[in-house]
Amino acid sequence: MKIKLTKSADLTASVESYVEKKLAPLAKFVKHFEKTGEAEVWIEIARTSKHHRKGEVFRAAVNLKLPKKMLRAETYEKDVRTAVDRARDMMRLEIEKYKTRFLAAKQRVLAKKR
């Protein structure tokens, strides 16, 4: 699974490696859907405003393309690492929901063929 990071905020190398480390485990959830062996995850990290210093100023948006569906998770937090963690957790839930629907549809198709 490839992870592509888009950033509009100044991020240190440690934050970038943190993002890679936290999103890499999502690969085990989507390996069932990978047909070509490569899934791509796009994550965008940005500041919501340049002049505010307090409140939810960091935004993390994660996009994942799966068969017939694009999954998205977006969070706003005070800390960039917390935003990444919450976005990862939300994406995991989205993948689980999609996987449940995908497998149920597959079972219906197989049942009709019998």
Secondary structure by P-SEA (a helix, b strand, c coil): cbbbbbbcccccaaaaaaaaaaaccccccccccccccbbbbbbbbbbccccccccccbbbbbbbbcccbbbbbbbccccaaaaaaaaaaaaaaaaaaaaaaaaaaaaaaaaaac
